[in-house]
């Protein structure tokens, strides 16, 4: 849970930082023929500084999350910044965001939800399967001759699930 909270805060930092960077760069405008002068304008703009500060906060929170959880879990969650950045762009930068972009963002958020709640979803599915199998095996537990291999397989599944829940079984 702490990983989810830290990544959530990190993605807000990333989106806010990106919004500040965008605003600062729009104030500066396109690059000047004199690249040195343009670079000086970029590094002295306060909005760019604030943006860099927020993006730096994102980076360190991201590192913390990576120290607690797998990359394959943390990285997809950071895609929440797409949603936050789009909302900030619409509200504060007054950008037009087409329905197609919003649809894409919704698809991304649905994918993030699948990653974030994967463990809970799997536990629910596994729990339902175990409940069904237990009802079948308990009702036929005394009559093994009539249930045959199906009942034995169901017993093995339930025993394995119990061991897995207690941390005694690890899949290869």
Secondary structure by P-SEA (a helix, b strand, c coil): caaaaaaaaaaaaaaaaaaaaaaaaaaacccccaaaaaaaaaaacaaaaaaaaaaaaaaaaaaaaaacccaaaaaaaacaaaaaaaaaaaccccccccaaaaaaaaaaaaaaaaaaaaaaaaaaaaaaaaaaaaaaaaaaccccccccaaaaaaaaaaaaaaaaaacccccc
